[in-house]
Amino acid sequence: MMRSMKAVTCRKGELEVADLPTPVLERGHLLLEVVRCGICGSDLHARHHADAMAEAAATAGYDHAMRLEDEVVLGHEFCGEVVDVGPRTSRKIRPGTLVVSMPLVRVQGAVHPIGLSPQAPGAYAEQVVVQQALTMPVPNGLSAESAALTEPMAVGLHAVRRGEVRRGQVAVVIGCGPIGLAVVSMLKASGVRTVIASDFSPGRRALAESCGADIVVDPATESPYDSMDSHGYHTSATSLFDLAVGSMEKLQRLPLPWWHVMRVAEAVGAMPSGPVVFECVGVPGVIDQIIASAPLVSRVVVVGVCMGEDQLRPSIAINKEIDLRFVLGYTPKEFHESLQLLAEGKVDGRPLLTGTVGLEGVENAFDALGDPERHAKILIDPSSGVTAP
Amino acid sequence: MMRSMKAVTCRKGELEVADLPTPVLERGHLLLEVVRCGICGSDLHARHHADAMAEAAATAGYDHAMRLEDEVVLGHEFCGEVVDVGPRTSRKIRPGTLVVSMPLVRVQGAVHPIGLSPQAPGAYAEQVVVQQALTMPVPNGLSAESAALTEPMAVGLHAVRRGEVRRGQVAVVIGCGPIGLAVVSMLKASGVRTVIASDFSPGRRALAESCGADIVVDPATESPYDSMDSHGYHTSATSLFDLAVGSMEKLQRLPLPWWHVMRVAEAVGAMPSGPVVFECVGVPGVIDQIIASAPLVSRVVVVGVCMGEDQLRPSIAINKEIDLRFVLGYTPKEFHESLQLLAEGKVDGRPLLTGTVGLEGVENAFDALGDPERHAKILIDPSSGVTAP
């Protein structure tokens, strides 16, 4: 057992490779030797904007998220091999097993997000402490590279589930970063027939196609909603008023007394249906833009995390009966399903993988991720000496 | 048949009783003699802020909403007797029948909202033109006073349906104006066991109790969410992280191998559930306040119409997995159900009725509605000479 380990620390926006003591395990913990850890957009954001993230988490009830002045080890998308087991902890999973874990751990009684809390160092490191209860062996000989995508793919799966997309309903994915691409992948794995993906970057649009998008759109030249009429949705050219009157006029032409007509109306009843739109950008103004441009009765799943205040026009959302469903993470069940879907080959995350670096290369990888034409998901292999992705 | 009629016109914020020509009927129209017409909060709003409302409607696809400079006859919550039938129009409903109608009418091909469009004068008048296809006889000898509440009650029913409230789920109604009270009434008619209503006004809280609210709260002294823990919901003291870890730790204590545990997790799976919150205020900032203070996974139905821009913090909504469902009006089916529920005595709108005026009293009624202690819903009886509610 190592007494110290190499890790990348982050404090006040500075990344540094440091020697840290091997973590102490509590009851319920496992120690993993990290095999691969993905660099997440949240990590790039946390590096400079951790304080705003911590404020939002505190308002929602979690008071211990990392602050800029904390020393934190980032990294919450990882897989590793079990190398040690905490005191009085179930040994259901054998040492040496390749596992993934939901990035949450209980430390001195309180639950912390691994890689986003000073109390729970993440997997930009040779070793990481995880909660045995949230740890799952990697099945079917799935590669460590693919297994490390369990976490972002679970975010996509959760978003799709919360969107309650029917197979025949059109899904529109706005923004094709890794999370947008995970949403595209999970929509196709769920059997959704028409997935439209929109991104300004040609590279990202090509990745969206690799992930299964049926139509890709450059929002600089066309709207992802342009083809909606042909799918039976109602773009802003038609109002809910017209739909209500039109449907009742049709029914009234039936040779029936009015109360029979009302019975038929009750049977056909209900609201028109719109597409499901996934907001995977997370920049101020995007939600309002979607509200203003999406068809009537669109369901908007907000996956992109926009920090700070955002403006929108509720009166337009009301006129169009828009749903906004904000989503965070995934359930343990969805995390497990994501792993299974990867292991069974029903989703393939490999198109996202654009590079691998060692711990010394993390800073360069952060820079490289600024170019969407070249990179989507970069993995860290702590045993590697590669310094540029 | 009258060749002219008295009506209250509204132009540039001025209300005036005027003689207007009897409307010309098109195919599909009925002419009603107005028996009662409710004064709606939207009317008070439209009087001074029609331009902002028209902008929002235009963005959603409806270009002909009233502007301040238009001369409009307000009034969209009405019942009346059929007195004439348009050319080549179904005579399914006999002259003399007391009816209600959805306030939408097709004029020269385009659908307009009755009482909120210069092309579709409303029922602050002796007569009003309606669409036969959207008109329903008042059954069971229901009084005209109660029948005139079909429309606001349908708004409440639609909001409750879109909220998908389960009977055992707690519903919280923020704001007890007429629409909040309609929501309270429809929640109770739907069998929802616990309805908490919140309003600063003691008079409105008393009305909420009359409409069936189980608990009323003065938000100046307590939060409507204070009792949520006792209902099994998770207020901001607990985060989604804790819930995920806690549930998996419990399962892991079962004497089962990990893959069995995951199967159990899939069975119990899914997300925790929160209450359903109805935003019936419609003032900037209220949505954000609800997002910040409601329990985790709350579903927020936005019924109050906030004009213009509003600010909210998406990151808090994301951390708590909030749903925002914006709603407008009702379907023809819901309008009919609302009428049936009133006629069968399953909802009783009479507690809301706080006054009746003639056309000459509309201006005074608008003023009186500024005092929530004295008034909730004032009806217009065009045959009455009463000038003060």
Interface residues (C-beta under 8 A of the other chain):
Chain A: G28 A52 M53 A56 A57 T59 A60 G61 Y62 S90 K92 I93 M102 L104 V105 R106 V111 H112 P113 Q131 Q132 A133 L134 T135 M136 P137 R162 H234 T235 S236 A237 T238 S239 L240 F241 D242 A244 V245 G246 S247 M248 E249 L251 Q252 P257 W258 M262 A265 E266 G269 A270 M271 I287 A292 L296 V302 V305 C306 M307 G308 E309 D310 Q311 L312 R313 P314 S315 I316 A317 I318 N319 K320 E321 I322 D323 L324 R325 F326 V327 L328 G329 T331 P332 K333 H336 E337
Chain B: G28 A52 M53 A56 A57 T59 A60 G61 Y62 S90 K92 I93 M102 L104 V105 R106 V111 H112 P113 Q131 Q132 A133 L134 M136 P137 R162 H234 T235 S236 A237 T238 S239 L240 F241 D242 A244 V245 G246 S247 M248 E249 L251 Q252 P257 W258 M262 A265 E266 G269 A270 M271 I287 A292 L296 V302 V305 C306 M307 G308 E309 D310 Q311 L312 R313 P314 S315 I316 A317 I318 N319 K320 E321 I322 D323 L324 R325 F326 V327 L328 G329 T331 P332 K333 H336 E337
